[in-house]
Amino acid sequence: MPSRWRRPLIGALVVLAAAMGAAGWLAYKKLIEKGFIRYNKWDRRVRGKLRTGDQAPDVELTRYFGSTFRLSSLWAKRPVVLVFGSCTCPPFRKKIGDLRGIYARYKEEAEFLTVYVSEAHPDDEWQTESNRKDRIVFNRPRGFEERRQAAKILVERLEYDLPVAIDSMDDQAEAAYAAWPERMYVVAAGGRIVYRGGLGPFGFDPQEMEKALAAHLTAGAIPPRLRKLG
């Protein structure tokens, strides 16, 4: 290659590389804004050690309306569907309709409880375009009453009709079930885990959970009932 062409060619390659780098960053930023990628600083997801067949952790929670109880009181006689999440998680919000339908179909045969855990996308950590669009924007709750007010958005504004309890501010249930940002379990009567859902956002699958619940109810020889179509 003639020497007179080398410097212009090198310069052009540098400009091209910079342009490609800028385009890559813009694409990455877009994925972040759409909620597909989290900054590592705020990613608290952990797989946890619970497996199917394990005894479900028994923790104390506070019902949305104020009384405290232990999870073991729910699985004393019937299977329990546990749903963990928060209203600042767009993938969780997108599944509310599916969860309502499952609850309508199976609430006569199983207990249901949604545990409101720490926020997925509070405004003072990392915000998403979806939350801004839906006007669900607030800072991370600093006290229990603030977390209850966040749960109020889920219950009242988003018309979430499943029973709701609120995790403690030291996140006992969230930690015990490796449940952040969202996750689902099916617990048999007596407390044995029969289904452990994937970790959100991509592993949060109500249809998969429903299949596991239906299979467990069938295996348990629970008398069939006419279920409402949700």
GROMACS elastic network, one bead per residue, 0.5 to 0.9 nm:
[ bonds ]
;  ai    aj funct       b0    kb
    1     4     6  0.84427   500
    1     5     6  0.70403   500
    1     6     6  0.71923   500
    2     5     6  0.56777   500
    2     6     6  0.69504   500
    3     6     6  0.52655   500
    3     7     6  0.76094   500
    4     7     6  0.68178   500
    4     8     6  0.78048   500
    5     8     6  0.56325   500
    5     9     6  0.60686   500
    5    10     6  0.85950   500
    6     9     6  0.51473   500
    6    10     6  0.60388   500
    6    11     6  0.85155   500
    7    10     6  0.50821   500
    7    11     6  0.60608   500
    7    12     6  0.85508   500
    8    11     6  0.50179   500
    8    12     6  0.61101   500
    8    13     6  0.86397   500
    9    12     6  0.50493   500
    9    13     6  0.62048   500
    9    14     6  0.86393   500
   10    13     6  0.50941   500
   10    14     6  0.62151   500
   10    15     6  0.86831   500
   11    14     6  0.51176   500
   11    15     6  0.62693   500
   11    16     6  0.86063   500
   12    15     6  0.51084   500
   12    16     6  0.60975   500
   12    17     6  0.85650   500
   13    17     6  0.60253   500
   13    18     6  0.85152   500
   14    17     6  0.51027   500
   14    18     6  0.61644   500
   14    19     6  0.85778   500
   15    18     6  0.51143   500
   15    19     6  0.61386   500
   15    20     6  0.86114   500
   16    19     6  0.50436   500
   16    20     6  0.61236   500
   16    21     6  0.84873   500
   17    20     6  0.50734   500
   17    21     6  0.60305   500
   17    22     6  0.85560   500
   18    22     6  0.61095   500
   18    23     6  0.85508   500
   19    22     6  0.50852   500
   19    23     6  0.61363   500
   19    24     6  0.85201   500
   20    23     6  0.50184   500
   20    24     6  0.60334   500
   20    25     6  0.85524   500
   21    24     6  0.50347   500
   21    25     6  0.61727   500
   21    26     6  0.86411   500
   22    25     6  0.50979   500
   22    26     6  0.62093   500
   22    27     6  0.86508   500
   23    26     6  0.51027   500
   23    27     6  0.62097   500
   23    28     6  0.85812   500
   24    27     6  0.51169   500
   24    28     6  0.61095   500
   24    29     6  0.85062   500
   25    29     6  0.59702   500
   25    30     6  0.84947   500
   26    30     6  0.61263   500
   26    31     6  0.86925   500
   27    30     6  0.50622   500
   27    31     6  0.63869   500
   27    32     6  0.87354   500
   28    31     6  0.51589   500
   28    32     6  0.63270   500
   28    33     6  0.87675   500
   28    37     6  0.81840   500
   29    33     6  0.62262   500
   29    34     6  0.86516   500
   29    37     6  0.88025   500
   30    33     6  0.50676   500
   30    34     6  0.61745   500
   30    35     6  0.86743   500
   30    36     6  0.88871   500
   31    34     6  0.50933   500
   31    35     6  0.63086   500
   31    36     6  0.53490   500
   31    37     6  0.59940   500
   31    38     6  0.89569   500
   32    35     6  0.52456   500
   32    36     6  0.57757   500
   32    38     6  0.61957   500
   32    39     6  0.78938   500
   32   128     6  0.76694   500
   33    36     6  0.76873   500
   33    37     6  0.80710   500
   33   127     6  0.76501   500
   33   128     6  0.51688   500
   33   129     6  0.54784   500
   33   130     6  0.81358   500
   34    37     6  0.79670   500
   34   128     6  0.62958   500
   34   129     6  0.60203   500
   34   130     6  0.69025   500
   35    38     6  0.70203   500
   35    89     6  0.87202   500
   35    90     6  0.77159   500
   35    91     6  0.85361   500
   35   127     6  0.87151   500
   35   128     6  0.60923   500
   35   129     6  0.77959   500
   35   130     6  0.79604   500
   36   201     6  0.84168   500
   36   202     6  0.89820   500
   37    40     6  0.89442   500
   38    41     6  0.81708   500
   38    42     6  0.69994   500
   38    43     6  0.62526   500
   38   126     6  0.81697   500
   39    42     6  0.58038   500
   39    43     6  0.64717   500
   39   126     6  0.79462   500
   40    43     6  0.50437   500
   40    44     6  0.82628   500
   41    44     6  0.82754   500
   42   120     6  0.89332   500
   42   121     6  0.89521   500
   42   125     6  0.69999   500
   42   126     6  0.74529   500
   43    46     6  0.89532   500
   43   120     6  0.89903   500
   44   180     6  0.70351   500
   44   181     6  0.80540   500
   45    48     6  0.89787   500
   45   178     6  0.74707   500
   45   179     6  0.79238   500
   45   180     6  0.58271   500
   45   181     6  0.69225   500
   45   199     6  0.77220   500
   45   200     6  0.84908   500
   46   175     6  0.88679   500
   46   178     6  0.58920   500
   46   179     6  0.80610   500
   46   180     6  0.76865   500
   46   199     6  0.81974   500
   47    50     6  0.85024   500
   47   178     6  0.61280   500
   47   179     6  0.85319   500
   47   198     6  0.86371   500
   47   199     6  0.71180   500
   48    51     6  0.86785   500
   48   175     6  0.82321   500
   48   176     6  0.80051   500
   48   177     6  0.69745   500
   48   178     6  0.50275   500
   48   179     6  0.85235   500
   49   177     6  0.84959   500
   49   178     6  0.80835   500
   50    53     6  0.86906   500
   50    54     6  0.64431   500
   50    55     6  0.84390   500
   50    56     6  0.79932   500
   50   176     6  0.84825   500
   50   177     6  0.70906   500
   50   178     6  0.81702   500
   50   193     6  0.84718   500
   50   196     6  0.79396   500
   51    54     6  0.56721   500
   51    55     6  0.88448   500
   51   193     6  0.72115   500
   51   194     6  0.85237   500
   51   195     6  0.82012   500
   51   196     6  0.66738   500
   52    55     6  0.85057   500
   52   192     6  0.76319   500
   52   194     6  0.50924   500
   52   195     6  0.57977   500
   52   196     6  0.62185   500
   53    56     6  0.88340   500
   53   192     6  0.57059   500
   53   193     6  0.52186   500
   53   194     6  0.60769   500
   53   195     6  0.85428   500
   54    57     6  0.89304   500
   54   191     6  0.84040   500
   54   192     6  0.57006   500
   54   193     6  0.55620   500
   54   194     6  0.82945   500
   55    58     6  0.87899   500
   55   187     6  0.86211   500
   55   190     6  0.85647   500
   55   191     6  0.55650   500
   55   193     6  0.60637   500
   56    71     6  0.89465   500
   56    72     6  0.85967   500
   56   176     6  0.88609   500
   56   177     6  0.82997   500
   56   187     6  0.70547   500
   56   191     6  0.54126   500
   56   192     6  0.58474   500
   56   193     6  0.58334   500
   57    71     6  0.81010   500
   57    72     6  0.84436   500
   57   173     6  0.81656   500
   57   176     6  0.64376   500
   57   177     6  0.74663   500
   57   191     6  0.82254   500
   58    70     6  0.64571   500
   58    71     6  0.53932   500
   58    72     6  0.57052   500
   58   173     6  0.85394   500
   58   176     6  0.87862   500
   58   191     6  0.85794   500
   59    69     6  0.84764   500
   59    70     6  0.56333   500
   59    71     6  0.58825   500
   59    72     6  0.79098   500
   59   172     6  0.71425   500
   59   173     6  0.62930   500
   59   176     6  0.82699   500
   60    68     6  0.68098   500
   60    69     6  0.56315   500
   60    71     6  0.65282   500
   60   167     6  0.83125   500
   60   168     6  0.83415   500
   60   172     6  0.83963   500
   60   173     6  0.80738   500
   61    67     6  0.84751   500
   61    68     6  0.55754   500
   61    69     6  0.56860   500
   61    70     6  0.62161   500
   61    71     6  0.74227   500
   61   115     6  0.83187   500
   61   165     6  0.62944   500
   61   166     6  0.61517   500
   61   167     6  0.57696   500
   61   168     6  0.68211   500
   61   172     6  0.89270   500
   61   173     6  0.79622   500
   62    65     6  0.79568   500
   62    66     6  0.59537   500
   62    67     6  0.56278   500
   62    69     6  0.64739   500
   62    70     6  0.87470   500
   62   164     6  0.88480   500
   62   165     6  0.53898   500
   62   166     6  0.53620   500
   62   167     6  0.69064   500
   62   168     6  0.77641   500
   63    66     6  0.51513   500
   63    67     6  0.54083   500
   63    68     6  0.60648   500
   63    69     6  0.75874   500
   63   115     6  0.89695   500
   63   163     6  0.82027   500
   63   164     6  0.62217   500
   63   166     6  0.61634   500
   64    67     6  0.78519   500
   64   148     6  0.70926   500
   64   151     6  0.76902   500
   64   152     6  0.81663   500
   64   155     6  0.88026   500
   64   163     6  0.80004   500
   64   164     6  0.55669   500
   64   165     6  0.50317   500
   64   166     6  0.63333   500
   65   164     6  0.86930   500
   65   165     6  0.83186   500
   66   165     6  0.87763   500
   68   165     6  0.88618   500
   69    72     6  0.85721   500
   69    73     6  0.72724   500
   70    73     6  0.56960   500
   70    74     6  0.77184   500
   71    74     6  0.55400   500
   71    75     6  0.71197   500
   72    75     6  0.53728   500
   72    76     6  0.61155   500
   72   190     6  0.78798   500
   72   191     6  0.69614   500
   73    76     6  0.53821   500
   73    77     6  0.83801   500
   74    77     6  0.72620   500
   74    78     6  0.71180   500
   74    79     6  0.79379   500
   74    80     6  0.66922   500
   74   111     6  0.66545   500
   74   112     6  0.86444   500
   74   113     6  0.88650   500
   74   189     6  0.83800   500
   75    78     6  0.52369   500
   75    79     6  0.56486   500
   75    80     6  0.58402   500
   75   110     6  0.89503   500
   75   111     6  0.76498   500
   75   187     6  0.71666   500
   75   188     6  0.67493   500
   75   190     6  0.56150   500
   75   191     6  0.58367   500
   76    79     6  0.83388   500
   76   189     6  0.58057   500
   76   190     6  0.55264   500
   76   191     6  0.75928   500
   77   188     6  0.88809   500
   77   189     6  0.53400   500
   77   190     6  0.70108   500
   78   109     6  0.73418   500
   78   110     6  0.56858   500
   78   111     6  0.65576   500
   78   187     6  0.87940   500
   78   188     6  0.68708   500
   78   190     6  0.78886   500
   79   109     6  0.77240   500
   79   110     6  0.50333   500
   79   111     6  0.61495   500
   79   112     6  0.86386   500
   79   186     6  0.70713   500
   79   187     6  0.55156   500
   79   190     6  0.80209   500
   79   191     6  0.81038   500
   79   213     6  0.86329   500
   79   216     6  0.87426   500
   79   217     6  0.82718   500
   80   110     6  0.55687   500
   80   112     6  0.56425   500
   80   113     6  0.74439   500
   80   185     6  0.80696   500
   80   186     6  0.57187   500
   80   187     6  0.50158   500
   80   188     6  0.64367   500
   80   189     6  0.73001   500
   80   191     6  0.85505   500
   81   110     6  0.70725   500
   81   111     6  0.61639   500
   81   113     6  0.62688   500
   81   114     6  0.82542   500
   81   184     6  0.72845   500
   81   185     6  0.58645   500
   81   187     6  0.63854   500
   81   188     6  0.89055   500
   81   209     6  0.87313   500
   81   213     6  0.80127   500
   82   111     6  0.85543   500
   82   112     6  0.61982   500
   82   113     6  0.51590   500
   82   114     6  0.58551   500
   82   115     6  0.72395   500
   82   183     6  0.82675   500
   82   184     6  0.55228   500
   82   185     6  0.50674   500
   82   186     6  0.62498   500
   82   187     6  0.76603   500
   83   112     6  0.78890   500
   83   113     6  0.62212   500
   83   115     6  0.60948   500
   83   116     6  0.85226   500
   83   179     6  0.87638   500
   83   182     6  0.74691   500
   83   183     6  0.61223   500
   83   185     6  0.66941   500
   83   186     6  0.89157   500
   84   113     6  0.85260   500
   84   114     6  0.56395   500
   84   116     6  0.60643   500
   84   117     6  0.65192   500
   84   174     6  0.77163   500
   84   177     6  0.89077   500
   84   179     6  0.60229   500
   84   180     6  0.74592   500
   84   181     6  0.76453   500
   84   183     6  0.52506   500
   84   184     6  0.61990   500
   84   185     6  0.87495   500
   85    88     6  0.87134   500
   85    89     6  0.74499   500
   85    92     6  0.66110   500
   85   114     6  0.74540   500
   85   115     6  0.66349   500
   85   116     6  0.54853   500
   85   117     6  0.57036   500
   85   118     6  0.78499   500
   85   119     6  0.78973   500
   85   120     6  0.80491   500
   85   179     6  0.76079   500
   85   180     6  0.70270   500
   85   181     6  0.59158   500
   85   183     6  0.69529   500
   85   184     6  0.89757   500
   85   200     6  0.89911   500
   86    89     6  0.59221   500
   86    92     6  0.72246   500
   86    93     6  0.83294   500
   86   115     6  0.84311   500
   86   116     6  0.55518   500
   86   117     6  0.59185   500
   86   118     6  0.67256   500
   86   119     6  0.54988   500
   86   120     6  0.65592   500
   86   121     6  0.89283   500
   86   150     6  0.81261   500
   86   151     6  0.73702   500
   86   154     6  0.77104   500
   86   180     6  0.89686   500
   86   181     6  0.73707   500
   86   182     6  0.74552   500
   87    90     6  0.73832   500
   87    92     6  0.71248   500
   87    93     6  0.64040   500
   87   116     6  0.84532   500
   87   119     6  0.73183   500
   87   120     6  0.80238   500
   87   121     6  0.88879   500
   87   136     6  0.76510   500
   87   150     6  0.73536   500
   87   151     6  0.72149   500
   87   153     6  0.71182   500
   87   154     6  0.56879   500
   87   158     6  0.85826   500
   88    92     6  0.82090   500
   88    93     6  0.79687   500
   88   119     6  0.59629   500
   88   120     6  0.56666   500
   88   121     6  0.53157   500
   88   122     6  0.67059   500
   88   127     6  0.88003   500
   88   128     6  0.88128   500
   88   131     6  0.65835   500
   88   136     6  0.64351   500
   88   137     6  0.74754   500
   88   138     6  0.86347   500
   88   150     6  0.88230   500
   89    92     6  0.53616   500
   89    93     6  0.64564   500
   89    94     6  0.89087   500
   89   119     6  0.73530   500
   89   120     6  0.52561   500
   89   121     6  0.62482   500
   89   128     6  0.88830   500
   89   130     6  0.89560   500
   89   131     6  0.79563   500
   89   181     6  0.73370   500
   89   182     6  0.82479   500
   89   201     6  0.82835   500
   90    93     6  0.50666   500
   90    94     6  0.62540   500
   90    95     6  0.88971   500
   90   120     6  0.88317   500
   90   121     6  0.88427   500
   90   128     6  0.83507   500
   90   130     6  0.64444   500
   90   131     6  0.68912   500
   90   201     6  0.87450   500
   91    94     6  0.51018   500
   91    95     6  0.66078   500
   91   182     6  0.89325   500
   91   200     6  0.79731   500
   91   201     6  0.59789   500
   91   202     6  0.81954   500
   91   204     6  0.81431   500
   92    95     6  0.53549   500
   92    96     6  0.67469   500
   92   181     6  0.86751   500
   92   182     6  0.70051   500
   92   200     6  0.82084   500
   92   201     6  0.74431   500
   92   204     6  0.78027   500
   93    96     6  0.53624   500
   93    97     6  0.83909   500
   93   154     6  0.86898   500
   93   158     6  0.83169   500
   94    97     6  0.72255   500
   94    98     6  0.84038   500
   95    98     6  0.52715   500
   95    99     6  0.62952   500
   95   100     6  0.87234   500
   95   204     6  0.85739   500
   95   205     6  0.82321   500
   95   206     6  0.73069   500
   96    99     6  0.50682   500
   96   100     6  0.61290   500
   96   101     6  0.86837   500
   96   158     6  0.84855   500
   96   160     6  0.71243   500
   97   100     6  0.51106   500
   97   101     6  0.63533   500
   97   102     6  0.88239   500
   97   160     6  0.87796   500
   97   230     6  0.89492   500
   98   101     6  0.52000   500
   98   102     6  0.63634   500
   98   103     6  0.86682   500
   98   206     6  0.64749   500
   98   207     6  0.77015   500
   98   230     6  0.85706   500
   99   102     6  0.51646   500
   99   103     6  0.60991   500
   99   104     6  0.85970   500
   99   160     6  0.89744   500
   99   162     6  0.80752   500
   99   206     6  0.64849   500
   99   207     6  0.88889   500
  100   103     6  0.51334   500
  100   104     6  0.61984   500
  100   105     6  0.87419   500
  100   160     6  0.74418   500
  100   161     6  0.69380   500
  100   162     6  0.69604   500
  100   230     6  0.68664   500
  101   104     6  0.51359   500
  101   105     6  0.63093   500
  101   106     6  0.87585   500
  101   228     6  0.87919   500
  101   229     6  0.72048   500
  102   105     6  0.51585   500
  102   106     6  0.61330   500
  102   107     6  0.80192   500
  102   206     6  0.80306   500
  102   207     6  0.85547   500
  102   210     6  0.67511   500
  102   229     6  0.88491   500
  102   230     6  0.67886   500
  103   106     6  0.53692   500
  103   107     6  0.52565   500
  103   108     6  0.88620   500
  103   110     6  0.88622   500
  103   112     6  0.72083   500
  103   161     6  0.86413   500
  103   162     6  0.68679   500
  103   230     6  0.77698   500
  104   107     6  0.58439   500
  104   108     6  0.83789   500
  104   227     6  0.75922   500
  104   228     6  0.60385   500
  104   229     6  0.69830   500
  104   230     6  0.52624   500
  105   108     6  0.77756   500
  105   109     6  0.88001   500
  105   226     6  0.86279   500
  105   228     6  0.51202   500
  105   229     6  0.60878   500
  105   230     6  0.61306   500
  106   109     6  0.53967   500
  106   110     6  0.61476   500
  106   111     6  0.84900   500
  106   112     6  0.88904   500
  106   213     6  0.88019   500
  106   214     6  0.86315   500
  106   227     6  0.68288   500
  106   228     6  0.82684   500
  107   110     6  0.53813   500
  107   111     6  0.63227   500
  107   112     6  0.69671   500
  107   227     6  0.88774   500
  108   111     6  0.79376   500
  108   225     6  0.84165   500
  108   227     6  0.81958   500
  109   217     6  0.79590   500
  109   222     6  0.79432   500
  109   225     6  0.84987   500
  110   213     6  0.88486   500
  110   217     6  0.86931   500
  112   162     6  0.67810   500
  112   163     6  0.64580   500
  112   164     6  0.87039   500
  113   162     6  0.66917   500
  113   163     6  0.51427   500
  113   164     6  0.57301   500
  113   165     6  0.69873   500
  114   162     6  0.67561   500
  114   163     6  0.60694   500
  114   165     6  0.61605   500
  114   166     6  0.83192   500
  115   163     6  0.87251   500
  115   164     6  0.59029   500
  115   166     6  0.55205   500
  115   167     6  0.62864   500
  115   173     6  0.79673   500
  115   174     6  0.84174   500
  116   119     6  0.85464   500
  116   147     6  0.82640   500
  116   148     6  0.85919   500
  116   150     6  0.88106   500
  116   151     6  0.65159   500
  116   164     6  0.69739   500
  116   165     6  0.61520   500
  116   167     6  0.58795   500
  116   174     6  0.88504   500
  117   120     6  0.86528   500
  117   147     6  0.84577   500
  117   166     6  0.67097   500
  117   167     6  0.55142   500
  117   168     6  0.82061   500
  117   169     6  0.87515   500
  117   171     6  0.69290   500
  117   173     6  0.78795   500
  117   174     6  0.61627   500
  117   179     6  0.79737   500
  117   180     6  0.72006   500
  117   181     6  0.77880   500
  117   182     6  0.83305   500
  118   140     6  0.78274   500
  118   141     6  0.80382   500
  118   147     6  0.79262   500
  118   167     6  0.79639   500
  118   169     6  0.81221   500
  118   171     6  0.72022   500
  118   174     6  0.78979   500
  118   180     6  0.74171   500
  118   181     6  0.76768   500
  119   122     6  0.58381   500
  119   139     6  0.88892   500
  119   140     6  0.65073   500
  119   141     6  0.80219   500
  119   147     6  0.87677   500
  119   150     6  0.86954   500
  119   180     6  0.85295   500
  119   181     6  0.74084   500
  120   126     6  0.85991   500
  120   180     6  0.74849   500
  120   181     6  0.54471   500
  120   182     6  0.84684   500
  121   124     6  0.83919   500
  121   125     6  0.67259   500
  121   126     6  0.55248   500
  121   127     6  0.53550   500
  121   128     6  0.69879   500
  121   131     6  0.82215   500
  121   137     6  0.84619   500
  121   138     6  0.88392   500
  121   139     6  0.86717   500
  121   140     6  0.82212   500
  122   125     6  0.55868   500
  122   126     6  0.62076   500
  122   127     6  0.62281   500
  122   137     6  0.68114   500
  122   138     6  0.57681   500
  122   140     6  0.50089   500
  122   141     6  0.83999   500
  123   126     6  0.58431   500
  123   127     6  0.51952   500
  123   128     6  0.85920   500
  123   137     6  0.59147   500
  123   138     6  0.52790   500
  123   140     6  0.70446   500
  124   127     6  0.76857   500
  124   138     6  0.77299   500
  124   139     6  0.51574   500
  124   140     6  0.66110   500
  125   139     6  0.77898   500
  125   140     6  0.77284   500
  127   130     6  0.86405   500
  127   131     6  0.71036   500
  127   132     6  0.78485   500
  127   137     6  0.78474   500
  128   131     6  0.53930   500
  128   132     6  0.65962   500
  128   133     6  0.87889   500
  129   132     6  0.52169   500
  129   133     6  0.61974   500
  129   134     6  0.86813   500
  130   133     6  0.50572   500
  130   134     6  0.61315   500
  130   135     6  0.83675   500
  130   136     6  0.85281   500
  131   134     6  0.50835   500
  131   135     6  0.57577   500
  131   136     6  0.50056   500
  131   137     6  0.61179   500
  132   136     6  0.62662   500
  132   137     6  0.62770   500
  133   136     6  0.78813   500
  134   137     6  0.83828   500
  136   153     6  0.83494   500
  138   141     6  0.82763   500
  138   150     6  0.85229   500
  139   142     6  0.85806   500
  140   146     6  0.85678   500
  140   147     6  0.82876   500
  141   144     6  0.74355   500
  141   145     6  0.82056   500
  141   146     6  0.50539   500
  141   147     6  0.52714   500
  141   148     6  0.88257   500
  141   149     6  0.87651   500
  141   150     6  0.77553   500
  141   169     6  0.88535   500
  142   145     6  0.85383   500
  142   146     6  0.65416   500
  142   147     6  0.75930   500
  142   169     6  0.80332   500
  143   146     6  0.53565   500
  143   147     6  0.64650   500
  143   148     6  0.88280   500
  143   169     6  0.67172   500
  144   147     6  0.50408   500
  144   148     6  0.62149   500
  144   149     6  0.87053   500
  144   166     6  0.84918   500
  144   167     6  0.86335   500
  144   168     6  0.70106   500
  144   169     6  0.60838   500
  145   149     6  0.62710   500
  145   150     6  0.87024   500
  146   149     6  0.50206   500
  146   150     6  0.63723   500
  146   151     6  0.87341   500
  147   151     6  0.62890   500
  147   152     6  0.86134   500
  147   166     6  0.76058   500
  147   167     6  0.86440   500
  147   169     6  0.81988   500
  148   152     6  0.61906   500
  148   166     6  0.68846   500
  149   153     6  0.68777   500
  150   153     6  0.54656   500
  150   154     6  0.71355   500
  151   154     6  0.51328   500
  151   155     6  0.63007   500
  151   156     6  0.85601   500
  151   164     6  0.81785   500
  151   165     6  0.87025   500
  151   166     6  0.75713   500
  152   155     6  0.50244   500
  152   156     6  0.56953   500
  152   157     6  0.73646   500
  152   158     6  0.88874   500
  153   156     6  0.54954   500
  153   158     6  0.63281   500
  153   159     6  0.84144   500
  154   157     6  0.59971   500
  154   159     6  0.66649   500
  154   160     6  0.59016   500
  155   158     6  0.59978   500
  155   159     6  0.52725   500
  155   161     6  0.67057   500
  155   162     6  0.83802   500
  155   163     6  0.89402   500
  155   164     6  0.78364   500
  156   160     6  0.68339   500
  156   161     6  0.87388   500
  157   160     6  0.80395   500
  160   163     6  0.83823   500
  160   164     6  0.87416   500
  161   164     6  0.83758   500
  167   170     6  0.80376   500
  167   171     6  0.58515   500
  167   172     6  0.68154   500
  167   173     6  0.60998   500
  167   174     6  0.72650   500
  168   171     6  0.51961   500
  168   172     6  0.62500   500
  168   173     6  0.76234   500
  168   174     6  0.89834   500
  169   172     6  0.78423   500
  170   173     6  0.88466   500
  170   174     6  0.89456   500
  170   175     6  0.88832   500
  171   174     6  0.52044   500
  171   175     6  0.60812   500
  171   176     6  0.85187   500
  172   175     6  0.53057   500
  172   176     6  0.60547   500
  172   177     6  0.86224   500
  173   176     6  0.50216   500
  173   177     6  0.60472   500
  173   178     6  0.81262   500
  173   179     6  0.77958   500
  174   177     6  0.54717   500
  174   178     6  0.56428   500
  174   180     6  0.62181   500
  174   181     6  0.87748   500
  175   178     6  0.50197   500
  175   179     6  0.67583   500
  175   180     6  0.80286   500
  176   179     6  0.78199   500
  177   180     6  0.85422   500
  177   183     6  0.84035   500
  177   185     6  0.88106   500
  178   181     6  0.88254   500
  178   182     6  0.88613   500
  178   183     6  0.80009   500
  178   199     6  0.82047   500
  179   182     6  0.53744   500
  179   183     6  0.51339   500
  179   184     6  0.78242   500
  179   199     6  0.71199   500
  179   200     6  0.83031   500
  180   183     6  0.70033   500
  180   199     6  0.75593   500
  180   200     6  0.73856   500
  181   199     6  0.75454   500
  181   200     6  0.58767   500
  181   201     6  0.71138   500
  182   198     6  0.87683   500
  182   199     6  0.63962   500
  182   201     6  0.67675   500
  182   203     6  0.87931   500
  182   204     6  0.67751   500
  183   196     6  0.80496   500
  183   197     6  0.58804   500
  183   198     6  0.63188   500
  183   199     6  0.54113   500
  183   200     6  0.59711   500
  183   201     6  0.84119   500
  183   203     6  0.77347   500
  183   204     6  0.58767   500
  183   205     6  0.85987   500
  184   195     6  0.80287   500
  184   196     6  0.63751   500
  184   198     6  0.75139   500
  184   199     6  0.83407   500
  184   204     6  0.72018   500
  184   205     6  0.82489   500
  184   206     6  0.80310   500
  184   209     6  0.72719   500
  185   193     6  0.71251   500
  185   194     6  0.76394   500
  185   195     6  0.53153   500
  185   197     6  0.58273   500
  185   209     6  0.75806   500
  186   192     6  0.86818   500
  186   193     6  0.61144   500
  186   194     6  0.56606   500
  186   196     6  0.67811   500
  186   197     6  0.84830   500
  186   209     6  0.74994   500
  186   212     6  0.76629   500
  186   213     6  0.65596   500
  186   216     6  0.88418   500
  187   190     6  0.80598   500
  187   191     6  0.56812   500
  187   192     6  0.55254   500
  187   194     6  0.56459   500
  187   195     6  0.69650   500
  187   196     6  0.88264   500
  188   191     6  0.54729   500
  188   192     6  0.52158   500
  188   193     6  0.61976   500
  188   194     6  0.63491   500
  188   216     6  0.80013   500
  189   192     6  0.71651   500
  193   196     6  0.70396   500
  194   212     6  0.77990   500
  194   213     6  0.84229   500
  194   216     6  0.75765   500
  195   209     6  0.72420   500
  195   212     6  0.64103   500
  195   213     6  0.78386   500
  196   209     6  0.83663   500
  197   200     6  0.88285   500
  197   203     6  0.68461   500
  197   204     6  0.66559   500
  197   205     6  0.72789   500
  197   206     6  0.87730   500
  197   208     6  0.79956   500
  197   209     6  0.68610   500
  198   201     6  0.85473   500
  198   202     6  0.76384   500
  198   204     6  0.57045   500
  198   205     6  0.74970   500
  199   202     6  0.69120   500
  199   204     6  0.60816   500
  200   205     6  0.85781   500
  201   204     6  0.56409   500
  201   205     6  0.89650   500
  202   205     6  0.78335   500
  204   208     6  0.87545   500
  204   209     6  0.88878   500
  205   208     6  0.54414   500
  205   209     6  0.64581   500
  205   210     6  0.88444   500
  206   210     6  0.60729   500
  206   211     6  0.86916   500
  207   210     6  0.50563   500
  207   211     6  0.63632   500
  207   212     6  0.87682   500
  208   211     6  0.52591   500
  208   212     6  0.64478   500
  208   213     6  0.87473   500
  209   212     6  0.51223   500
  209   213     6  0.61485   500
  209   214     6  0.86200   500
  210   214     6  0.60359   500
  210   215     6  0.84708   500
  211   214     6  0.51496   500
  211   215     6  0.60920   500
  211   216     6  0.85542   500
  212   215     6  0.51373   500
  212   216     6  0.61410   500
  212   217     6  0.86464   500
  213   216     6  0.51190   500
  213   217     6  0.61769   500
  213   218     6  0.85827   500
  214   217     6  0.51527   500
  214   218     6  0.61254   500
  214   219     6  0.85337   500
  215   218     6  0.51295   500
  215   219     6  0.60416   500
  215   220     6  0.84879   500
  216   219     6  0.50452   500
  216   220     6  0.60231   500
  216   221     6  0.87336   500
  217   220     6  0.50537   500
  217   221     6  0.65193   500
  217   222     6  0.57858   500
  217   223     6  0.87884   500
  218   221     6  0.52832   500
  218   222     6  0.62728   500
  218   223     6  0.84293   500
  218   224     6  0.83453   500
  219   222     6  0.78151   500
  221   224     6  0.83794   500
  222   225     6  0.88719   500
  224   227     6  0.87779   500
  227   230     6  0.87309   500
